[in-house]
């Protein structure tokens, strides 16, 4: 199962997941970082981008931080 290095940017104008030059990912999230709303949006965004179920995407580390490690199935 691949793991993405993601920098979360909550309260953005648009919801988008883009690959950076260094191989990490930038997640622009409309949701605020309150009550796990931004993490839930991140999981939905990763699932939609890579075509997998939301239930199979997990935040392995950094749930309360800006830099996160997100795991999803192949």
PyMOL Python script that loads the backbone (N, CA, C, O; Angstrom):
from pymol import cmd

cmd.read_pdbstr("""\
ATOM      1  N   UNK A   1       0.843  -1.181   0.000  1.00  0.00           N
ATOM      2  CA  UNK A   1       0.000   0.000   0.000  1.00  0.00           C
ATOM      3  C   UNK A   1       0.885   1.239   0.000  1.00  0.00           C
ATOM      4  O   UNK A   1       1.724   1.415   0.884  1.00  0.00           O
ATOM      5  N   UNK A   2       0.691   2.093  -0.995  1.00  0.00           N
ATOM      6  CA  UNK A   2       1.504   3.315  -1.069  1.00  0.00           C
ATOM      7  C   UNK A   2       1.142   4.316   0.034  1.00  0.00           C
ATOM      8  O   UNK A   2       0.013   4.349   0.525  1.00  0.00           O
ATOM      9  N   UNK A   3       2.123   5.119   0.401  1.00  0.00           N
ATOM     10  CA  UNK A   3       1.912   6.176   1.387  1.00  0.00           C
ATOM     11  C   UNK A   3       2.283   7.508   0.753  1.00  0.00           C
ATOM     12  O   UNK A   3       3.365   7.656   0.186  1.00  0.00           O
ATOM     13  N   UNK A   4       1.379   8.472   0.852  1.00  0.00           N
ATOM     14  CA  UNK A   4       1.613   9.814   0.318  1.00  0.00           C
ATOM     15  C   UNK A   4       2.086  10.745   1.424  1.00  0.00           C
ATOM     16  O   UNK A   4       1.586  10.694   2.548  1.00  0.00           O
ATOM     17  N   UNK A   5       3.050  11.591   1.099  1.00  0.00           N
ATOM     18  CA  UNK A   5       3.453  12.670   2.000  1.00  0.00           C
ATOM     19  C   UNK A   5       2.621  13.882   1.577  1.00  0.00           C
ATOM     20  O   UNK A   5       2.776  14.382   0.463  1.00  0.00           O
ATOM     21  N   UNK A   6       1.746  14.350   2.453  1.00  0.00           N
ATOM     22  CA  UNK A   6       0.784  15.395   2.087  1.00  0.00           C
ATOM     23  C   UNK A   6       0.945  16.604   2.990  1.00  0.00           C
ATOM     24  O   UNK A   6       1.067  16.479   4.209  1.00  0.00           O
ATOM     25  N   UNK A   7       0.944  17.782   2.366  1.00  0.00           N
ATOM     26  CA  UNK A   7       0.882  19.034   3.133  1.00  0.00           C
ATOM     27  C   UNK A   7      -0.545  19.541   2.990  1.00  0.00           C
ATOM     28  O   UNK A   7      -0.987  19.849   1.883  1.00  0.00           O
ATOM     29  N   UNK A   8      -1.255  19.630   4.084  1.00  0.00           N
ATOM     30  CA  UNK A   8      -2.650  20.070   4.066  1.00  0.00           C
ATOM     31  C   UNK A   8      -2.723  21.580   4.205  1.00  0.00           C
ATOM     32  O   UNK A   8      -2.024  22.184   5.019  1.00  0.00           O
ATOM     33  N   UNK A   9      -3.587  22.174   3.390  1.00  0.00           N
ATOM     34  CA  UNK A   9      -3.805  23.613   3.447  1.00  0.00           C
ATOM     35  C   UNK A   9      -5.312  23.840   3.614  1.00  0.00           C
ATOM     36  O   UNK A   9      -6.035  23.963   2.625  1.00  0.00           O
ATOM     37  N   UNK A  10      -5.784  23.894   4.863  1.00  0.00           N
ATOM     38  CA  UNK A  10      -7.226  24.061   5.096  1.00  0.00           C
ATOM     39  C   UNK A  10      -7.695  25.478   4.771  1.00  0.00           C
ATOM     40  O   UNK A  10      -6.888  26.391   4.596  1.00  0.00           O
ATOM     41  N   UNK A  11      -9.016  25.641   4.696  1.00  0.00           N
ATOM     42  CA  UNK A  11      -9.651  26.936   4.412  1.00  0.00           C
ATOM     43  C   UNK A  11      -9.251  27.508   3.057  1.00  0.00           C
ATOM     44  O   UNK A  11      -9.183  28.726   2.894  1.00  0.00           O
ATOM     45  N   UNK A  12      -8.985  26.636   2.082  1.00  0.00           N
ATOM     46  CA  UNK A  12      -8.633  27.105   0.733  1.00  0.00           C
ATOM     47  C   UNK A  12      -9.916  27.432  -0.034  1.00  0.00           C
ATOM     48  O   UNK A  12     -11.009  27.052   0.384  1.00  0.00           O
ATOM     49  N   UNK A  13      -9.776  28.126  -1.139  1.00  0.00           N
ATOM     50  CA  UNK A  13     -10.938  28.494  -1.941  1.00  0.00           C
ATOM     51  C   UNK A  13     -11.471  27.316  -2.741  1.00  0.00           C
ATOM     52  O   UNK A  13     -12.674  27.214  -2.982  1.00  0.00           O
ATOM     53  N   UNK A  14     -10.572  26.427  -3.152  1.00  0.00           N
ATOM     54  CA  UNK A  14     -10.970  25.256  -3.932  1.00  0.00           C
ATOM     55  C   UNK A  14     -10.408  23.999  -3.273  1.00  0.00           C
ATOM     56  O   UNK A  14      -9.450  24.060  -2.503  1.00  0.00           O
ATOM     57  N   UNK A  15     -11.017  22.870  -3.587  1.00  0.00           N
ATOM     58  CA  UNK A  15     -10.547  21.595  -3.078  1.00  0.00           C
ATOM     59  C   UNK A  15      -9.741  20.924  -4.184  1.00  0.00           C
ATOM     60  O   UNK A  15     -10.285  20.620  -5.246  1.00  0.00           O
ATOM     61  N   UNK A  16      -8.446  20.689  -3.949  1.00  0.00           N
ATOM     62  CA  UNK A  16      -7.583  20.113  -4.983  1.00  0.00           C
ATOM     63  C   UNK A  16      -6.417  19.359  -4.356  1.00  0.00           C
ATOM     64  O   UNK A  16      -5.968  19.675  -3.255  1.00  0.00           O
ATOM     65  N   UNK A  17      -5.935  18.344  -5.093  1.00  0.00           N
ATOM     66  CA  UNK A  17      -4.774  17.565  -4.675  1.00  0.00           C
ATOM     67  C   UNK A  17      -3.777  17.606  -5.821  1.00  0.00           C
ATOM     68  O   UNK A  17      -4.056  17.084  -6.901  1.00  0.00           O
ATOM     69  N   UNK A  18      -2.617  18.221  -5.603  1.00  0.00           N
ATOM     70  CA  UNK A  18      -1.630  18.371  -6.667  1.00  0.00           C
ATOM     71  C   UNK A  18      -0.273  17.849  -6.217  1.00  0.00           C
ATOM     72  O   UNK A  18       0.106  17.976  -5.052  1.00  0.00           O
ATOM     73  N   UNK A  19       0.452  17.257  -7.169  1.00  0.00           N
ATOM     74  CA  UNK A  19       1.785  16.721  -6.886  1.00  0.00           C
ATOM     75  C   UNK A  19       2.809  17.852  -6.968  1.00  0.00           C
ATOM     76  O   UNK A  19       2.780  18.666  -7.891  1.00  0.00           O
ATOM     77  N   UNK A  20       3.704  17.888  -5.997  1.00  0.00           N
ATOM     78  CA  UNK A  20       4.760  18.900  -5.958  1.00  0.00           C
ATOM     79  C   UNK A  20       6.016  18.377  -6.657  1.00  0.00           C
ATOM     80  O   UNK A  20       6.115  17.185  -6.949  1.00  0.00           O
ATOM     81  N   UNK A  21       6.958  19.255  -6.919  1.00  0.00           N
ATOM     82  CA  UNK A  21       8.203  18.875  -7.604  1.00  0.00           C
ATOM     83  C   UNK A  21       9.042  17.896  -6.787  1.00  0.00           C
ATOM     84  O   UNK A  21       9.753  17.069  -7.358  1.00  0.00           O
ATOM     85  N   UNK A  22       8.970  17.979  -5.468  1.00  0.00           N
ATOM     86  CA  UNK A  22       9.776  17.102  -4.613  1.00  0.00           C
ATOM     87  C   UNK A  22       9.140  15.723  -4.392  1.00  0.00           C
ATOM     88  O   UNK A  22       9.682  14.904  -3.649  1.00  0.00           O
ATOM     89  N   UNK A  23       8.003  15.467  -5.028  1.00  0.00           N
ATOM     90  CA  UNK A  23       7.351  14.174  -4.909  1.00  0.00           C
ATOM     91  C   UNK A  23       6.264  14.117  -3.853  1.00  0.00           C
ATOM     92  O   UNK A  23       5.525  13.137  -3.769  1.00  0.00           O
ATOM     93  N   UNK A  24       6.164  15.160  -3.048  1.00  0.00           N
ATOM     94  CA  UNK A  24       5.096  15.195  -2.049  1.00  0.00           C
ATOM     95  C   UNK A  24       3.820  15.733  -2.715  1.00  0.00           C
ATOM     96  O   UNK A  24       3.829  16.066  -3.900  1.00  0.00           O
ATOM     97  N   UNK A  25       2.737  15.814  -1.956  1.00  0.00           N
ATOM     98  CA  UNK A  25       1.457  16.279  -2.477  1.00  0.00           C
ATOM     99  C   UNK A  25       0.968  17.466  -1.660  1.00  0.00           C
ATOM    100  O   UNK A  25       1.203  17.538  -0.454  1.00  0.00           O
ATOM    101  N   UNK A  26       0.283  18.398  -2.324  1.00  0.00           N
ATOM    102  CA  UNK A  26      -0.335  19.541  -1.659  1.00  0.00           C
ATOM    103  C   UNK A  26      -1.840  19.356  -1.737  1.00  0.00           C
ATOM    104  O   UNK A  26      -2.405  19.256  -2.826  1.00  0.00           O
ATOM    105  N   UNK A  27      -2.485  19.310  -0.580  1.00  0.00           N
ATOM    106  CA  UNK A  27      -3.934  19.165  -0.524  1.00  0.00           C
ATOM    107  C   UNK A  27      -4.539  20.495  -0.100  1.00  0.00           C
ATOM    108  O   UNK A  27      -4.373  20.932   1.039  1.00  0.00           O
ATOM    109  N   UNK A  28      -5.242  21.132  -1.025  1.00  0.00           N
ATOM    110  CA  UNK A  28      -5.960  22.364  -0.713  1.00  0.00           C
ATOM    111  C   UNK A  28      -7.376  21.941  -0.330  1.00  0.00           C
ATOM    112  O   UNK A  28      -8.089  21.335  -1.129  1.00  0.00           O
ATOM    113  N   UNK A  29      -7.770  22.263   0.883  1.00  0.00           N
ATOM    114  CA  UNK A  29      -9.034  21.791   1.436  1.00  0.00           C
ATOM    115  C   UNK A  29      -9.932  22.962   1.803  1.00  0.00           C
ATOM    116  O   UNK A  29      -9.486  23.910   2.450  1.00  0.00           O
ATOM    117  N   UNK A  30     -11.190  22.902   1.396  1.00  0.00           N
ATOM    118  CA  UNK A  30     -12.149  23.954   1.726  1.00  0.00           C
ATOM    119  C   UNK A  30     -12.507  23.952   3.207  1.00  0.00           C
ATOM    120  O   UNK A  30     -12.793  25.000   3.786  1.00  0.00           O
ATOM    121  N   UNK A  31     -12.489  22.779   3.808  1.00  0.00           N
ATOM    122  CA  UNK A  31     -12.924  22.624   5.205  1.00  0.00           C
ATOM    123  C   UNK A  31     -11.932  23.244   6.185  1.00  0.00           C
ATOM    124  O   UNK A  31     -10.731  23.299   5.917  1.00  0.00           O
ATOM    125  N   UNK A  32     -12.448  23.711   7.327  1.00  0.00           N
ATOM    126  CA  UNK A  32     -11.551  24.202   8.381  1.00  0.00           C
ATOM    127  C   UNK A  32     -10.967  23.027   9.156  1.00  0.00           C
ATOM    128  O   UNK A  32     -11.531  21.934   9.146  1.00  0.00           O
ATOM    129  N   UNK A  33      -9.836  23.248   9.830  1.00  0.00           N
ATOM    130  CA  UNK A  33      -9.212  22.163  10.609  1.00  0.00           C
ATOM    131  C   UNK A  33      -9.871  22.002  11.975  1.00  0.00           C
ATOM    132  O   UNK A  33      -9.201  22.060  13.006  1.00  0.00           O
ATOM    133  N   UNK A  34     -11.187  21.800  11.977  1.00  0.00           N
ATOM    134  CA  UNK A  34     -11.961  21.697  13.212  1.00  0.00           C
ATOM    135  C   UNK A  34     -12.736  20.388  13.214  1.00  0.00           C
ATOM    136  O   UNK A  34     -13.373  20.042  12.219  1.00  0.00           O
ATOM    137  N   UNK A  35     -12.688  19.661  14.318  1.00  0.00           N
ATOM    138  CA  UNK A  35     -13.438  18.409  14.495  1.00  0.00           C
ATOM    139  C   UNK A  35     -13.177  17.386  13.391  1.00  0.00           C
ATOM    140  O   UNK A  35     -14.068  16.608  13.049  1.00  0.00           O
ATOM    141  N   UNK A  36     -11.972  17.379  12.834  1.00  0.00           N
ATOM    142  CA  UNK A  36     -11.622  16.389  11.824  1.00  0.00           C
ATOM    143  C   UNK A  36     -12.240  16.613  10.457  1.00  0.00           C
ATOM    144  O   UNK A  36     -12.183  15.724   9.608  1.00  0.00           O
ATOM    145  N   UNK A  37     -12.830  17.780  10.220  1.00  0.00           N
ATOM    146  CA  UNK A  37     -13.478  18.050   8.930  1.00  0.00           C
ATOM    147  C   UNK A  37     -12.473  18.089   7.791  1.00  0.00           C
ATOM    148  O   UNK A  37     -12.750  17.572   6.709  1.00  0.00           O
ATOM    149  N   UNK A  38     -11.316  18.691   8.013  1.00  0.00           N
ATOM    150  CA  UNK A  38     -10.298  18.775   6.965  1.00  0.00           C
ATOM    151  C   UNK A  38      -9.737  17.375   6.666  1.00  0.00           C
ATOM    152  O   UNK A  38      -9.491  17.051   5.504  1.00  0.00           O
ATOM    153  N   UNK A  39      -9.535  16.551   7.687  1.00  0.00           N
ATOM    154  CA  UNK A  39      -9.047  15.189   7.464  1.00  0.00           C
ATOM    155  C   UNK A  39     -10.068  14.367   6.688  1.00  0.00           C
ATOM    156  O   UNK A  39      -9.690  13.583   5.817  1.00  0.00           O
ATOM    157  N   UNK A  40     -11.351  14.530   6.987  1.00  0.00           N
ATOM    158  CA  UNK A  40     -12.400  13.806   6.266  1.00  0.00           C
ATOM    159  C   UNK A  40     -12.422  14.226   4.799  1.00  0.00           C
ATOM    160  O   UNK A  40     -12.589  13.390   3.911  1.00  0.00           O
ATOM    161  N   UNK A  41     -12.253  15.523   4.548  1.00  0.00           N
ATOM    162  CA  UNK A  41     -12.209  16.005   3.165  1.00  0.00           C
ATOM    163  C   UNK A  41     -10.964  15.485   2.456  1.00  0.00           C
ATOM    164  O   UNK A  41     -11.029  15.135   1.278  1.00  0.00           O
ATOM    165  N   UNK A  42      -9.844  15.428   3.145  1.00  0.00           N
ATOM    166  CA  UNK A  42      -8.608  14.893   2.571  1.00  0.00           C
ATOM    167  C   UNK A  42      -8.781  13.431   2.166  1.00  0.00           C
ATOM    168  O   UNK A  42      -8.364  13.036   1.078  1.00  0.00           O
ATOM    169  N   UNK A  43      -9.393  12.630   3.033  1.00  0.00           N
ATOM    170  CA  UNK A  43      -9.628  11.220   2.724  1.00  0.00           C
ATOM    171  C   UNK A  43     -10.519  11.085   1.495  1.00  0.00           C
ATOM    172  O   UNK A  43     -10.262  10.253   0.625  1.00  0.00           O
ATOM    173  N   UNK A  44     -11.556  11.896   1.424  1.00  0.00           N
ATOM    174  CA  UNK A  44     -12.461  11.864   0.266  1.00  0.00           C
ATOM    175  C   UNK A  44     -11.729  12.282  -1.008  1.00  0.00           C
ATOM    176  O   UNK A  44     -11.945  11.693  -2.068  1.00  0.00           O
ATOM    177  N   UNK A  45     -10.874  13.285  -0.913  1.00  0.00           N
ATOM    178  CA  UNK A  45     -10.121  13.773  -2.063  1.00  0.00           C
ATOM    179  C   UNK A  45      -9.122  12.738  -2.573  1.00  0.00           C
ATOM    180  O   UNK A  45      -8.998  12.548  -3.783  1.00  0.00           O
ATOM    181  N   UNK A  46      -8.417  12.077  -1.680  1.00  0.00           N
ATOM    182  CA  UNK A  46      -7.468  11.025  -2.068  1.00  0.00           C
ATOM    183  C   UNK A  46      -8.210   9.854  -2.708  1.00  0.00           C
ATOM    184  O   UNK A  46      -7.763   9.314  -3.720  1.00  0.00           O
ATOM    185  N   UNK A  47      -9.337   9.462  -2.124  1.00  0.00           N
ATOM    186  CA  UNK A  47     -10.122   8.350  -2.668  1.00  0.00           C
ATOM    187  C   UNK A  47     -10.619   8.678  -4.071  1.00  0.00           C
ATOM    188  O   UNK A  47     -10.568   7.827  -4.960  1.00  0.00           O
ATOM    189  N   UNK A  48     -11.094   9.894  -4.277  1.00  0.00           N
ATOM    190  CA  UNK A  48     -11.589  10.298  -5.595  1.00  0.00           C
ATOM    191  C   UNK A  48     -10.452  10.375  -6.615  1.00  0.00           C
ATOM    192  O   UNK A  48     -10.622   9.962  -7.762  1.00  0.00           O
ATOM    193  N   UNK A  49      -9.303  10.895  -6.209  1.00  0.00           N
ATOM    194  CA  UNK A  49      -8.155  11.054  -7.113  1.00  0.00           C
ATOM    195  C   UNK A  49      -7.596   9.714  -7.564  1.00  0.00           C
ATOM    196  O   UNK A  49      -7.264   9.544  -8.737  1.00  0.00           O
ATOM    197  N   UNK A  50      -7.486   8.756  -6.640  1.00  0.00           N
ATOM    198  CA  UNK A  50      -6.861   7.470  -6.960  1.00  0.00           C
ATOM    199  C   UNK A  50      -7.874   6.351  -7.215  1.00  0.00           C
ATOM    200  O   UNK A  50      -7.484   5.202  -7.420  1.00  0.00           O
ATOM    201  N   UNK A  51      -9.155   6.674  -7.203  1.00  0.00           N
ATOM    202  CA  UNK A  51     -10.187   5.712  -7.548  1.00  0.00           C
ATOM    203  C   UNK A  51     -10.318   4.548  -6.590  1.00  0.00           C
ATOM    204  O   UNK A  51     -10.415   3.397  -7.017  1.00  0.00           O
ATOM    205  N   UNK A  52     -10.321   4.834  -5.311  1.00  0.00           N
ATOM    206  CA  UNK A  52     -10.496   3.772  -4.319  1.00  0.00           C
ATOM    207  C   UNK A  52     -11.584   4.188  -3.330  1.00  0.00           C
ATOM    208  O   UNK A  52     -12.051   5.326  -3.356  1.00  0.00           O
ATOM    209  N   UNK A  53     -11.977   3.274  -2.474  1.00  0.00           N
ATOM    210  CA  UNK A  53     -13.031   3.550  -1.492  1.00  0.00           C
ATOM    211  C   UNK A  53     -12.501   4.441  -0.363  1.00  0.00           C
ATOM    212  O   UNK A  53     -11.344   4.330   0.044  1.00  0.00           O
ATOM    213  N   UNK A  54     -13.364   5.317   0.126  1.00  0.00           N
ATOM    214  CA  UNK A  54     -12.973   6.193   1.235  1.00  0.00           C
ATOM    215  C   UNK A  54     -12.593   5.380   2.464  1.00  0.00           C
ATOM    216  O   UNK A  54     -11.715   5.779   3.229  1.00  0.00           O
ATOM    217  N   UNK A  55     -13.252   4.238   2.655  1.00  0.00           N
ATOM    218  CA  UNK A  55     -12.983   3.417   3.839  1.00  0.00           C
ATOM    219  C   UNK A  55     -11.600   2.774   3.813  1.00  0.00           C
ATOM    220  O   UNK A  55     -11.108   2.328   4.849  1.00  0.00           O
ATOM    221  N   UNK A  56     -10.964   2.721   2.638  1.00  0.00           N
ATOM    222  CA  UNK A  56      -9.640   2.107   2.536  1.00  0.00           C
ATOM    223  C   UNK A  56      -8.506   3.133   2.645  1.00  0.00           C
ATOM    224  O   UNK A  56      -7.335   2.756   2.630  1.00  0.00           O
ATOM    225  N   UNK A  57      -8.839   4.419   2.752  1.00  0.00           N
ATOM    226  CA  UNK A  57      -7.834   5.482   2.884  1.00  0.00           C
ATOM    227  C   UNK A  57      -7.713   5.847   4.361  1.00  0.00           C
ATOM    228  O   UNK A  57      -8.719   6.093   5.027  1.00  0.00           O
ATOM    229  N   UNK A  58      -6.482   5.883   4.873  1.00  0.00           N
ATOM    230  CA  UNK A  58      -6.269   6.228   6.279  1.00  0.00           C
ATOM    231  C   UNK A  58      -5.153   7.255   6.420  1.00  0.00           C
ATOM    232  O   UNK A  58      -4.200   7.271   5.641  1.00  0.00           O
ATOM    233  N   UNK A  59      -5.289   8.111   7.430  1.00  0.00           N
ATOM    234  CA  UNK A  59      -4.233   9.055   7.794  1.00  0.00           C
ATOM    235  C   UNK A  59      -3.358   8.327   8.800  1.00  0.00           C
ATOM    236  O   UNK A  59      -3.747   8.156   9.956  1.00  0.00           O
ATOM    237  N   UNK A  60      -2.162   7.893   8.362  1.00  0.00           N
ATOM    238  CA  UNK A  60      -1.273   7.092   9.207  1.00  0.00           C
ATOM    239  C   UNK A  60      -0.614   7.933  10.301  1.00  0.00           C
ATOM    240  O   UNK A  60      -0.454   7.468  11.430  1.00  0.00           O
ATOM    241  N   UNK A  61      -0.233   9.159   9.972  1.00  0.00           N
ATOM    242  CA  UNK A  61       0.364  10.032  10.976  1.00  0.00           C
ATOM    243  C   UNK A  61       0.099  11.483  10.610  1.00  0.00           C
ATOM    244  O   UNK A  61      -0.099  11.815   9.442  1.00  0.00           O
ATOM    245  N   UNK A  62       0.099  12.335  11.614  1.00  0.00           N
ATOM    246  CA  UNK A  62      -0.090  13.759  11.376  1.00  0.00           C
ATOM    247  C   UNK A  62      -1.533  14.200  11.327  1.00  0.00           C
ATOM    248  O   UNK A  62      -1.837  15.210  10.691  1.00  0.00           O
ATOM    249  N   UNK A  63      -2.438  13.480  11.975  1.00  0.00           N
ATOM    250  CA  UNK A  63      -3.858  13.826  11.926  1.00  0.00           C
ATOM    251  C   UNK A  63      -4.111  15.246  12.449  1.00  0.00           C
ATOM    252  O   UNK A  63      -5.024  15.928  11.984  1.00  0.00           O
ATOM    253  N   UNK A  64      -3.306  15.683  13.411  1.00  0.00           N
ATOM    254  CA  UNK A  64      -3.482  17.022  13.965  1.00  0.00           C
ATOM    255  C   UNK A  64      -2.447  18.014  13.459  1.00  0.00           C
ATOM    256  O   UNK A  64      -2.337  19.122  13.985  1.00  0.00           O
ATOM    257  N   UNK A  65      -1.690  17.623  12.444  1.00  0.00           N
ATOM    258  CA  UNK A  65      -0.620  18.484  11.933  1.00  0.00           C
ATOM    259  C   UNK A  65      -0.864  18.839  10.474  1.00  0.00           C
ATOM    260  O   UNK A  65      -1.740  18.270   9.823  1.00  0.00           O
ATOM    261  N   UNK A  66      -0.089  19.775   9.972  1.00  0.00           N
ATOM    262  CA  UNK A  66      -0.214  20.182   8.582  1.00  0.00           C
ATOM    263  C   UNK A  66       0.403  19.148   7.643  1.00  0.00           C
ATOM    264  O   UNK A  66      -0.100  18.927   6.542  1.00  0.00           O
ATOM    265  N   UNK A  67       1.484  18.521   8.075  1.00  0.00           N
ATOM    266  CA  UNK A  67       2.141  17.481   7.259  1.00  0.00           C
ATOM    267  C   UNK A  67       1.617  16.128   7.688  1.00  0.00           C
ATOM    268  O   UNK A  67       1.675  15.779   8.867  1.00  0.00           O
ATOM    269  N   UNK A  68       1.104  15.362   6.734  1.00  0.00           N
ATOM    270  CA  UNK A  68       0.460  14.088   7.032  1.00  0.00           C
ATOM    271  C   UNK A  68       1.016  12.987   6.153  1.00  0.00           C
ATOM    272  O   UNK A  68       1.581  13.247   5.091  1.00  0.00           O
ATOM    273  N   UNK A  69       0.849  11.745   6.611  1.00  0.00           N
ATOM    274  CA  UNK A  69       1.162  10.564   5.812  1.00  0.00           C
ATOM    275  C   UNK A  69      -0.147   9.823   5.604  1.00  0.00           C
ATOM    276  O   UNK A  69      -0.781   9.388   6.565  1.00  0.00           O
ATOM    277  N   UNK A  70      -0.553   9.680   4.348  1.00  0.00           N
ATOM    278  CA  UNK A  70      -1.841   9.085   4.014  1.00  0.00           C
ATOM    279  C   UNK A  70      -1.598   7.791   3.248  1.00  0.00           C
ATOM    280  O   UNK A  70      -0.852   7.774   2.269  1.00  0.00           O
ATOM    281  N   UNK A  71      -2.230   6.706   3.696  1.00  0.00           N
ATOM    282  CA  UNK A  71      -2.077   5.407   3.061  1.00  0.00           C
ATOM    283  C   UNK A  71      -3.363   5.047   2.318  1.00  0.00           C
ATOM    284  O   UNK A  71      -4.465   5.282   2.815  1.00  0.00           O
ATOM    285  N   UNK A  72      -3.208   4.466   1.107  1.00  0.00           N
ATOM    286  CA  UNK A  72      -4.341   4.024   0.315  1.00  0.00           C
ATOM    287  C   UNK A  72      -3.945   2.771  -0.449  1.00  0.00           C
ATOM    288  O   UNK A  72      -2.753   2.520  -0.631  1.00  0.00           O
ATOM    289  N   UNK A  73      -4.925   1.967  -0.909  1.00  0.00           N
ATOM    290  CA  UNK A  73      -4.594   0.717  -1.608  1.00  0.00           C
ATOM    291  C   UNK A  73      -4.124   0.972  -3.040  1.00  0.00           C
ATOM    292  O   UNK A  73      -4.387   2.033  -3.606  1.00  0.00           O
ATOM    293  N   UNK A  74      -3.426  -0.008  -3.619  1.00  0.00           N
ATOM    294  CA  UNK A  74      -2.940   0.105  -4.999  1.00  0.00           C
ATOM    295  C   UNK A  74      -4.081   0.178  -5.976  1.00  0.00           C
ATOM    296  O   UNK A  74      -3.855   0.276  -7.183  1.00  0.00           O
TER     297      UNK A  74
END
""", "prot")
cmd.dss("prot")
cmd.show_as("cartoon", "prot")
cmd.util.cbc("prot")
cmd.orient("prot")
